Amino acid sequence: ALFDLQSPSGDMAVEPASTANVAFALARLAIGSENYDLAEPYVQQVLAAVPNAPEGYELRALLAAQAKDAAAEKAAIDRAIELGSRESRMYSLRAEMTFANADTNRGFDDFLSRGAARAAADDLERSLILLPRDRIAFQNLAVALLNVDSVTDVDRAALDAGLCAFPNEGLLLVGQAAAEKRAGNVIE
């Protein structure tokens, strides 16, 4: 498997790295150190070597986000996810792009369409499965859930997990209260 550093037995296997592995590592290092121009040729090498793997598109999305090229970022994120990305940031970035297109002149619980809010919530929940201690993803999930038609058991479980991880996070408390109100669990 691409980028698999451990043998099936669990013991570390030391083997020569493929060209794609080396290019991927150098691209990640360059992006992580904010040397985006240096990263670009390595990203292209990864995409050329393994065009049907999500990792190259994940890297491309990060470069596009830094360049503020929303169209390229969205295309790369969508392709990475389509190819089975296991990078939590791809799902949270896609949700954040949905928020960026929201009508901020409307109320906090009405600035996203119901469908867009559901898609964002689903992406954020996927992100949190992959990286369960992401405070910003939990906060964004609470906001997305303020805009959905109905809150699911999965949504409630995600909010509960967020409150366990961040018990004093006010936005999560608001999200939980709104979810309970939507479910009709309100004492008046």
Stockholm file with secondary structure:
# STOCKHOLM 1.0

chainA/1-188         ALFDLQSPSGDMAVEPASTANVAFALARLAIGSENYDLAEPYVQQVLAAVPNAPEGYELRALLAAQAKDAAAEKAAIDRAIELGSRESRMYSLRAEMTFANADTNRGFDDFLSRGAARAAADDLERSLILLPRDRIAFQNLAVALLNVDSVTDVDRAALDAGLCAFPNEGLLLVGQAAAEKRAGNVIE
#=GR chainA/1-188 SS CTTCCBCTTSSBCCCCCCHHHHHHHHHHHHHHTTCHHHHHHHHHHHHHHCTTSHHHHHHHHHHHHHTTCHHHHHHHHHHHHHTTCCCHHHHHHHHHHHHHTSCTTSCTTSSSCHHHHHHHHHHHHHHHHHSTTCHHHHHHHHHHHTTSSCCCHHHHHHHHHHHHHCTTCHHHHHHHHHHHHHTTCCCC
#=GC SS_cons         CTTCCBCTTSSBCCCCCCHHHHHHHHHHHHHHTTCHHHHHHHHHHHHHHCTTSHHHHHHHHHHHHHTTCHHHHHHHHHHHHHTTCCCHHHHHHHHHHHHHTSCTTSCTTSSSCHHHHHHHHHHHHHHHHHSTTCHHHHHHHHHHHTTSSCCCHHHHHHHHHHHHHCTTCHHHHHHHHHHHHHTTCCCC
//
